[in-house]
Amino acid sequence: MSLDYATLELLKQNHPAWRLLRSDHAPLIASFLHGVFVAPNQRLIGQADLAEALEDELFALRERLGNDAFPKPALDYLNDWAGNDKAWLRKFYRQGSDEPFFDLTPATEKAIAWLGSLSERAFVGTESRLLTLFELLKQISAGSETDPETRIAELEKRRADLDAEIARIRAGDLQVLDDTALKDRFQQFTGLARELLGDFREVEHNFRGLDRRVRERIALWEGGKGELLQDIMGERDAIADSDQGRSFRAFWDFLMSSRRQEELSALLERVLALEPVAELKPDARIRRVHYDWLEAGEHTQRTVAELSRQLRRFLDDQAWLENRRIMEILHGIEAKALALRENQPAGEVMIIAEAAADIELPMERPLHTPPVKPRIESVVPQTGDEDLDAAALFSQIVIDKTQLARHIRHALQDKPQITLAELCRARPLQHGLAELVAYLQLGGDNFKTTVDEGVEDVIVWQAVDGEGRELSKQAKLPRVIFVR
């Protein structure tokens, strides 16, 4: 961040940490919040307990500074510090609780940590920090090396150094850290442990801001579920996949190992038992600082779980509303059907074109068939000398299907349906069975027909035999009905 005039002026006006340092009651606020939140690593405090603790603090200050020093009640001060214009405390309600709770904001913790750095230290260690910086540079260099030979050479060098150190120890040359080095490294460990607890509060603040934005979007959302979920999950993944989110996930996976916890506990017990470290009079809570890390991490994980729970509640509400709308539509259809049961509408209400769907599968379609090209032989026909009877060529019967179709349409103009027997009586068959078959073919191709298998019709026509005598012929078939 650039520390130019405009940036610092904006921070002075808007940043909660700067407002706290400029406040008239900054000593009271910083000392009290450090004593109840930071020093004991307390994450959440109920309103009644926090107000009681502040009332005791105010009482002691009034005894020393006078009754007019802090005239307002403790609860008024807490609500004022948690207001949007100051934002030094976060006031909220926990799930399933009617009592308000308070927690520090990351800006307040930063301000308190900066105030703590202003005091003079009796011992300022620099060696451990220099070694830490040097070790970090070595890890960065080794971790980014892509040449296998270079990495193998570095590992072999480290192995040689370890073998040489083992040989020196076996020879009796055992080098240990002096008291100054022990104090230096322990002070650095304590500072980093406190900073890590503050980082947890900032990570939790980021996820809580995402949760608040999700609730606002859900309250005002009018589109589809998919668009909202894509938007929300994209933002959540952006936070989880950021450098801060990946670092927190790696830390959490490392600390959740029971073996790591036992190792940390054993190391802390051994280090705190050293005489140079005991001379520094470390805080008693440093003995269980890794459990404080776990507790702070659990608060962050619960914030993420609350975000998932909010999304789950939104999906359940949307599904309930959609199911309710569907049931309302179904009940409306049932009510209208019952209302029309006794008073059915006249005429045709609905016409269904086909009783079944005409399904044509892709594999049922015929493949391309090339046309057959006739092969014509250039042969000169020869005149035959046999006498043939050509009468058969002139005795062929041709059925005029166009005329038959016109007869069917003319008959359907006056009535919605007509049977084949009625058509034959209105216009007797002229060509016998061939004409009857033509009627049936037209019924299957050009007209809509139905067949009543329960009734038989007898169709009669006149024919002439080979000797010229008239005969009466008939055909029995199920009733065929032509429909308009």
C-alpha atoms as one frame of an Amber mdcrd trajectory, in Angstrom:
protein
   0.000   0.000   0.000   1.287   3.438  -0.936   1.562   5.764   2.076   0.879
   8.984   0.205  -1.113  11.869   1.627  -4.446  10.949   0.028  -4.258   7.337
   1.220  -3.357   8.294   4.784  -6.085  10.946   4.883  -8.630   8.337   3.778
  -7.398   5.905   6.441  -7.585   8.631   9.067 -11.248   9.275   8.259 -12.479
   5.688   7.729 -10.236   3.079   9.351 -11.523   1.903  12.777  -7.988   1.417
  14.168  -7.052   5.031  13.439 -10.343   6.259  14.944  -9.597   4.284  18.102
  -6.144   5.855  18.479  -7.665   9.334  18.002 -10.447   8.700  20.518 -10.514
  10.615  23.812 -11.112   7.328  25.639  -8.406   5.387  23.767  -6.505   4.401
  26.986  -9.686   2.992  28.529 -10.763   1.186  25.353  -7.366  -0.325  24.550
  -6.538  -1.375  28.118  -9.951  -2.867  28.820 -10.282  -4.761  25.520  -6.703
  -6.039  25.822  -7.402  -7.322  29.300 -10.654  -9.136  28.501 -10.041 -10.300
  24.914  -6.399 -10.314  23.812  -4.498 -11.331  26.963  -6.677 -14.391  27.783
  -7.372 -15.080  24.069 -11.099 -14.826  24.662 -13.085 -14.962  21.442 -16.683
 -14.343  22.524 -18.065 -12.734  25.700 -21.721 -12.363  26.602 -23.171  -8.911
  27.086 -23.886  -9.378  30.790 -20.350 -10.610  31.600 -18.635  -7.957  29.491
 -20.788  -5.141  30.933 -20.051  -6.345  34.456 -16.298  -6.404  33.765 -16.411
  -2.896  32.273 -18.481  -1.634  35.203 -15.789  -2.862  37.607 -13.132  -1.143
  35.489 -15.101   2.116  35.419 -15.679   1.961  39.163 -11.951   1.657  39.800
 -11.205   4.551  37.451 -13.854   6.786  39.061 -12.371   6.085  42.475  -9.021
   7.277  41.176  -9.998  10.035  38.703 -13.288  11.275  40.122 -16.959  10.523
  39.497 -17.084  12.711  36.386 -14.388  10.755  34.552 -16.679   8.273  32.797
 -20.301   9.236  33.514 -22.182   6.809  31.253 -23.161   3.231  32.207 -20.975
   0.406  30.987 -23.575  -0.956  28.565 -23.844   2.424  26.823 -20.099   2.446
  26.274 -20.192  -1.078  24.817 -23.038  -0.247  22.439 -21.212   2.923  21.423
 -17.998   0.997  20.689 -19.956  -1.542  18.628 -21.699   1.131  16.520 -21.147
   1.411  12.792 -19.405   4.766  13.182 -16.689   3.198  15.397 -16.742  -0.590
  14.756 -14.285  -1.442  17.546 -16.462  -4.324  18.762 -18.742  -6.723  16.928
 -22.132  -7.235  18.559 -24.158 -10.214  17.383 -26.478 -13.029  18.464 -25.267
 -16.610  18.470 -27.369 -19.405  17.034 -30.051 -20.426  19.529 -29.248 -17.658
  22.048 -31.229 -14.545  23.002 -28.276 -12.808  24.685 -26.011 -10.527  22.625
 -22.321 -11.411  22.389 -19.294  -9.229  21.730 -16.036  -9.904  19.911 -13.047
  -7.799  18.838 -12.791  -6.604  15.264  -9.490  -7.166  13.381  -8.877  -3.390
  13.242  -9.095  -3.090  17.040  -6.679  -5.970  17.528  -4.213  -4.344  15.127
  -4.404  -1.065  17.059  -3.825  -2.838  20.389  -0.894  -4.801  18.940   0.679
  -1.576  17.635   0.292   0.071  21.040   2.001  -2.930  22.605   4.946  -2.508
  20.250   5.528   1.068  21.484   6.763   0.013  24.913  10.483  -0.413  25.454
  11.758  -3.962  25.648  14.489  -4.978  28.027  15.812  -7.501  25.549  15.639
  -7.130  21.762  16.785 -10.216  19.910  17.936 -10.012  16.318  19.858 -13.237
  15.731  16.808 -15.514  15.640  14.983 -13.245  13.206  18.005 -13.087  10.939
  18.293 -16.876  10.993  14.562 -17.151  10.301  14.863 -14.833   7.311  17.855
 -16.753   6.020  15.995 -20.077   6.457  12.940 -18.698   4.654  15.083 -17.606
   1.716  16.630 -21.069   1.551  13.167 -22.688   1.564  11.967 -20.348  -1.201
  15.011 -21.030  -3.319  14.897 -24.793  -2.808  11.133 -25.015  -3.246  11.172
 -23.132  -6.551  14.104 -25.042  -8.058  13.012 -27.082 -11.092  16.351 -28.692
 -11.954  16.466 -32.199 -10.390  20.257 -32.300 -10.339  20.487 -29.020  -8.423
  17.950 -30.179  -5.818  19.719 -33.512  -5.400  23.037 -31.703  -4.932  21.481
 -29.456  -2.249  20.018 -32.464  -0.409  23.363 -34.281  -0.553  25.063 -31.187
   0.903  22.568 -31.097   3.780  23.096 -34.799   4.366  26.852 -34.260   4.507
  26.392 -31.446   7.052  24.185 -33.707   9.187  26.707 -36.543   9.018  29.487
 -34.148  10.055  27.413 -32.865  12.996  26.642 -36.428  14.100  30.335 -37.238
  13.971  31.196 -34.181  16.107  28.585 -35.118  18.706  29.898 -38.677  18.892
  33.385 -37.256  19.367  32.127 -35.243  22.361  31.828 -31.835  20.685  28.241
 -31.004  21.678  27.271 -27.401  20.897  24.198 -25.940  22.634  22.503 -22.542
  22.504  23.542 -20.033  25.149  21.048 -18.172  27.349  20.877 -15.163  25.029
  20.064 -17.285  21.995  17.370 -19.155  23.932  15.727 -15.905  25.062  15.946
 -14.462  21.566  14.219 -17.432  19.944  11.565 -17.738  22.659  10.636 -14.060
  22.323  10.244 -14.513  18.601   8.071 -17.610  19.164   5.833 -15.695  21.590
   5.411 -12.778  19.187   4.586 -15.007  16.241   2.120 -17.021  18.329   0.238
 -13.820  19.300   0.279 -12.539  15.727  -1.131 -15.844  14.530  -4.117 -15.511
  16.879  -4.778 -12.058  15.432  -4.575 -13.417  11.886  -7.326 -15.899  12.694
  -9.660 -13.070  13.640  -8.977 -11.342  10.313  -9.602 -14.523   8.292 -12.847
 -15.048  10.210 -13.802 -11.429   9.467 -13.353 -12.003   5.720 -15.562 -15.108
   5.727 -18.131 -13.318   7.891 -18.256 -10.477   5.359 -18.938 -13.040   2.633
 -21.707 -14.576   4.749 -23.304 -11.145   5.227 -23.213 -10.442   1.491 -24.762
 -13.853   0.798 -27.654 -13.102   3.148 -28.231  -9.736   1.465 -28.267 -11.302
  -1.991 -30.659 -14.047  -0.925 -33.029 -11.482   0.602 -33.125  -9.415  -2.621
 -32.708 -12.190  -5.220 -35.447 -12.619  -7.820 -33.724 -14.802 -10.429 -33.039
 -18.507 -10.685 -31.276 -20.652  -8.115 -28.471 -21.654 -10.454 -27.368 -18.086
 -11.159 -27.278 -17.168  -7.466 -25.387 -20.313  -6.453 -22.844 -19.801  -9.237
 -22.283 -16.229  -8.117 -21.966 -17.087  -4.414 -19.825 -20.194  -4.812 -17.538
 -18.318  -7.207 -16.910 -15.647  -4.570 -16.430 -18.263  -1.830 -13.946 -20.151
  -3.988 -12.140 -16.876  -4.678 -11.615 -16.396  -0.919 -10.809 -20.052  -0.219
  -8.378 -20.221  -3.165  -6.677 -16.939  -2.330  -3.221 -16.901  -0.739  -4.784
 -16.251   2.655  -7.345 -19.053   2.261  -4.822 -21.635   1.066  -2.417 -20.713
   3.861  -5.178 -21.091   6.457  -6.236 -24.467   5.039  -2.651 -25.751   5.104
  -2.215 -24.522   8.690  -5.487 -26.142   9.755  -4.612 -29.486   8.165  -1.205
 -29.391   9.886  -2.601 -28.531  13.315  -5.496 -31.008  13.206  -3.060 -33.912
  13.316  -3.094 -35.473  16.796   0.572 -36.373  16.401   1.438 -32.721  15.742
  -0.543 -31.607  18.807   1.244 -34.076  21.048   4.591 -33.000  19.602   3.804
 -29.304  20.213   2.748 -30.023  23.796   5.956 -31.938  24.516   8.130 -29.217
  22.962   6.398 -26.447  24.926   6.803 -28.314  28.212  10.491 -28.886  27.538
  11.178 -25.289  26.445   9.264 -23.679  29.322  11.245 -25.794  31.778  14.534
 -24.226  30.629  16.005 -21.786  33.147  16.732 -18.906  30.683  13.153 -19.079
  29.397  11.747 -19.158  32.943  13.692 -15.942  33.727  11.590 -14.134  31.087
   8.444 -14.994  33.123   6.373 -16.019  30.093   2.599 -15.832  30.133   1.049
 -18.983  31.555  -1.252 -19.235  28.532   1.743 -19.788  26.240   1.790 -23.359
  27.553  -1.479 -24.080  25.742  -1.122 -21.657  22.838  -1.642 -24.426  20.276
  -5.053 -25.149  21.818  -5.839 -21.425  21.484  -4.934 -21.753  17.802  -7.365
 -24.648  17.502 -10.145 -22.700  19.212  -9.568 -19.673  16.961  -9.526 -21.908
  13.890 -12.797 -23.541  14.953 -14.462 -20.120  15.047 -13.349 -19.551  11.468
 -14.574 -22.981  10.406 -17.949 -22.342  12.050 -18.266 -19.143  10.025 -17.710
 -21.138   6.834 -20.215 -23.765   8.032 -22.770 -20.999   8.660 -22.338 -19.890
   5.041 -23.059 -23.442   3.830 -26.048 -23.661   6.195 -27.419 -20.407   4.788
 -27.174 -21.739   1.244 -28.863 -24.980   2.288 -31.720 -23.021   3.903 -32.126
 -20.941   0.737 -32.367 -24.070  -1.440 -34.874 -25.672   0.937 -37.029 -22.526
   0.951 -36.947 -22.297  -2.833 -37.877 -25.977  -3.219 -40.724 -25.546  -0.709
 -42.071 -22.518  -2.574 -41.890 -24.320  -5.922 -43.640 -27.410  -4.545 -46.291
 -25.213  -2.968 -46.909 -23.478  -6.300 -47.208 -26.834  -8.071 -49.711 -28.097
  -5.482 -51.754 -24.889  -5.821 -51.961 -25.421  -9.590 -53.003 -29.060  -9.145
 -55.671 -28.138  -6.565 -56.958 -25.463  -8.935 -57.291 -28.010 -11.748 -59.114
 -30.423  -9.433 -61.507 -27.718  -8.246 -62.345 -26.663 -11.815 -62.864 -30.291
 -12.849 -65.286 -30.863  -9.950 -67.150 -27.646 -10.811 -67.624 -28.814 -14.429
 -68.597 -32.373 -13.543 -72.319 -31.591 -13.271 -72.321 -28.984 -16.034 -70.122
 -30.269 -18.803 -69.652 -27.950 -21.807 -71.402 -28.840 -25.032 -69.591 -29.695
 -28.225 -66.034 -30.755 -28.672 -63.818 -29.577 -25.842 -60.556 -31.022 -27.115
 -59.436 -32.814 -30.253 -56.556 -35.231 -30.157 -54.967 -35.681 -33.552 -53.436
 -39.070 -32.852 -53.949 -41.580 -30.103 -50.231 -42.316 -30.001 -47.069 -40.491
 -30.868 -45.561 -41.167 -34.258 -42.027 -42.158 -33.323 -39.442 -42.550 -36.008
 -36.090 -43.733 -34.739 -32.955 -42.600 -36.574 -31.835 -46.173 -37.298 -35.210
 -46.960 -38.903 -34.673 -44.479 -41.709 -33.628 -46.132 -44.970 -30.163 -45.586
 -46.257 -29.484 -43.979 -49.597 -30.183 -46.317 -52.494 -28.721 -45.319 -55.831
 -31.268 -45.348 -58.648 -31.238 -48.323 -60.985 -30.149 -47.300 -64.428 -31.861
 -49.341 -67.116 -29.600 -51.123 -69.502 -30.948 -50.748 -73.015 -29.774 -53.160
 -75.646 -29.619 -51.875 -79.208 -31.471 -54.799 -80.730 -33.673 -54.414 -83.776
 -36.986 -56.192 -83.120 -37.969 -58.795 -85.614 -41.445 -59.173 -86.973 -43.189
 -62.186 -85.568 -45.241 -64.513 -87.668 -47.448 -66.034 -84.977 -51.082 -65.007
 -84.590 -51.750 -63.789 -81.045 -55.065 -62.786 -79.443 -54.636 -59.157 -78.403
 -58.058 -58.853 -76.774 -56.533 -59.206 -73.324 -54.670 -55.941 -73.850 -57.947
 -54.061 -74.272 -59.859 -55.704 -71.425 -57.877 -54.140 -68.536 -59.907 -52.411
 -65.810 -58.679 -48.998 -64.594 -60.129 -47.625 -61.325 -60.434 -43.853 -61.198
 -59.363 -43.164 -57.626 -59.792 -39.410 -58.068 -63.455 -39.886 -58.792 -63.858
 -42.195 -55.788 -62.131 -39.645 -53.512 -64.415 -36.904 -54.851 -67.420 -39.086
 -54.038 -66.181 -39.599 -50.428 -65.589 -35.863 -49.853 -68.992 -34.989 -51.305
 -70.654 -37.461 -48.949 -68.810 -36.078 -45.874 -70.013 -32.529 -46.570 -73.443
 -33.284 -45.122 -72.478 -35.587 -42.242 -69.408 -35.962 -39.993 -68.951 -39.653
 -40.898 -70.193 -42.297 -43.363 -69.711 -46.023 -43.721 -68.277 -47.779 -46.749
 -71.560 -49.682 -47.212 -73.473 -46.376 -47.433 -71.008 -45.084 -50.011 -71.504
 -48.219 -52.125 -75.284 -47.956 -51.898 -75.212 -44.295 -52.889 -72.919 -45.057
 -55.833 -72.924 -48.774 -56.723 -69.689 -50.442 -57.578 -68.983 -50.435 -61.318
 -65.874 -52.593 -61.331 -66.620 -54.981 -58.515 -63.979 -56.132 -56.077 -61.223
 -53.977 -57.625 -63.220 -50.826 -56.923 -63.938 -51.997 -53.334 -60.234 -52.491
 -52.751 -59.595 -49.003 -54.118 -62.033 -47.577 -51.533 -60.113 -49.361 -48.738
 -56.809 -48.060 -50.068 -58.128 -44.495 -50.105 -59.281 -44.913 -46.525 -55.786
 -45.821 -45.421 -53.935 -43.161 -47.443 -56.061 -40.043 -48.005 -58.857 -40.142
 -45.426 -59.190 -40.766 -41.729 -61.044 -44.032 -41.102 -62.012 -46.182 -38.190
 -62.961 -49.874 -38.193 -65.705 -51.306 -35.987 -64.825 -54.987 -35.567 -68.110
 -55.740 -33.815 -70.333 -55.018 -36.825 -70.208 -56.575 -40.320 -71.431 -54.892
 -43.474 -72.478 -56.722 -46.645 -71.602 -54.933 -49.869 -73.373 -56.169 -53.043
 -72.503 -55.453 -56.673 -73.476 -56.738 -60.126 -71.046 -58.585 -62.382 -71.119
 -60.355 -65.781 -69.741 -63.860 -66.302 -67.895 -65.116 -69.362 -71.112 -65.984
 -71.161 -72.607 -62.523 -70.682 -74.993 -63.366 -67.854 -75.425 -60.942 -64.933
 -74.491 -62.202 -61.521 -74.942 -60.689 -58.042 -71.818 -60.828 -55.853 -71.275
 -59.713 -52.269 -68.468 -59.228 -49.768 -68.639 -59.321 -45.960 -66.181 -57.126
 -44.056 -66.050 -55.210 -40.736 -67.707 -51.844 -40.811 -65.364 -49.239 -42.246
 -66.232 -45.644 -41.328 -64.872 -42.588 -43.109 -64.553 -39.593 -40.744 -64.559
 -35.965 -41.770
